[in-house]
């Protein structure tokens, strides 16, 4: 792809980007209860010298994807969470990479990722030690003080103090609100330093925004307006000055609440900020950006605006072309269906007509024409992103139903042959089953080695065929077996199966009632109580953390169950603050491990019950395992249709985790069976022996 640059001279030579991590729009714009405005310097910019609005973020509302949208102009795939939002899953272009020089100050979690993706060594980063990001600290505003003290050059300032104070003390706390005033004063100081250093040459543009907001209870990641509505204020060279406006197109009542009814508000999507910054300083638009240049923020000629939106449209169209070419390479030519509104000829017509309008001086028409082209190109990108969804989904469904049918027939055939004398046919069936899946595994391994061929993709989709072939063979064998047996001993097995499933369901319902059947008032009390230790600024030593993490597993059963009940009821709010008593320095993997340990505890209890029923009734472990396997596959098929690649981090993560957990249920149950066998089976057998001894 070729970088798209505006052929006209840019208005600014330099740009300063302030990102106040975790700052909500209403926390900045809304006056206090007594009418006192917060952040007086930024308030004066809004009313007098700049353009402002609300930046609408996409979920997941997390720092990593928020900064990628701001600086690179695209919404990062949620797979980046596997890297802890710290490493780049793939390298990407950004405004920093396209600039001549960029200096960055801020958090070690955010700053380094833009230097790693840059070509060359022109992105310079300065970060404070990770240990400073402590949720148990008295006041996290010192993180922002460090940034302002360090900056005397050019110029990305990542201000994490607001976010940290919000997590630790909540957005309505004194610490959070006072941190906003500190940031406001710091911004005013940096602007003064910049003007003095460059001799008030009038060539500096400023952008102030946030990566995401925060809920009232101090969390983010989902799609609540308090998390997705962030402030955007731009001022300086090339930015439209404050405009008066009596009628507004926004009907969300925020203008009246914030006392800004007379000021023009211009809302944007978060990814639109990247092309805005590129246009102000005249660097090419980031290659992967899907942002649309917000022209109302620019104070320049219509010619400059037309050229800028034209470069924006061509840049997005180039992405569409690359995506279409990639899809062509992996699809057989006679099966490929292009996106009809943007065929090759229509693409050439769009670009040629837009260029002609600009050359004729019809700038307003050219702007509208380019905006239409951007809409079509973005829809085309979405078309190719989801091009194979139906075909692959159908193949997965056929594979699931075929395998499930085969296992069900195998179970029925096994129990139908219980009353017949043992023959070698059963061994032959098991051998053929193993050979079939061995062949499938070898085929998959072979196809992984020839990924360059488009035929590989279609051969993958043909893998359910041998499974269904085996299903038909097993069905014929079972039918002949049923015809030869007058009665089948299936009623007893079915009764045992109902007993097992009823017991498991009863226990699960009991745990769910304990976990969720609590009044809203109690939930609020729990959410407040579980934060008492962080609020008291109390952090455990390493020895104390180890003791607390292991005391549950080494205690007696009754206290252990009480601990399970306490942990379950004190984690009703989706919030990492529930593990602050063990770890206060941000570490997503350790925190996630502690949360996963809480999730595993109910599974262990359910498996112990399952094991006790199996041992007490002396059922066939293989048959029960296959029954559970069938249920797991049916559940997996159900959750497959519920997987999401959009929405909040909570929604996406929940849908994917449900599918992955059910898919891995087989291995998971094997590991749990070993544990529950140690905890349950031996005790039941010992109890039987003692009972027999007393008799």
Secondary structure, 3 states (H helix, E strand, C coil): CCCCCCCCCCCCCEEEEEEECCCCHHHHHCCCCCCCCCCHHHHHHHHHHEEEEEEECCCCCCHHHHHHHHHHCCCCCHHHHHHCCCCCCCCCCCHHHHCCCEEEEECCCCHHHHHHCCCCCCEEEEECCHHHCECCCCCCCHHHHHHHHHCCCCCEEEECHHHHHHHHHCCCCHHHHHHHHHHHHHHHHHHHHHHHHCCCCCCEEEEEECCCCCCCCCCCCCCCHHHHEEEEEEEECCECCCCECCCCCCCCCHHHHHCCCCECECCEECCHHHHHHHHHHCCCCCCCCCCCCCHHHECCCHHHHHHHHHHHHHHHHHHHHHHHHHHHHCCCHHHCCCCHHHCHHHHHHHHHHHHHHHHCCCHHHHHHHHHHHHHHHHHHHHHHHCCCHHHHHHHHHHHHHHHHHHHHHHHHHHHHCCCCCCCHHHHHHHHHHHHHHHHHHHHHHHHHCCCCCCHHHHHHHCCHHHHHHHHHHHHHHHHHHHHCCCCCCHHHHHHHHHHHHHHHHHHHHHHHHHHHCCCHHHHHHHHHHCCHHHHCCCCCCHHHHHHHHHHHHHCCHHHHHHHHHHHHHCCCCCCHHHHCCCCCECCHHHHHHHHHHHHHHHHHHHHHHHHHHHHHHCCCHHHHHHHHHHHHHHHHHHHHCCCCCCCCHHHHHHHHHHHHHHHCHHHHHHHHHHHHHHHHHHHHHHHHHHHHHHC
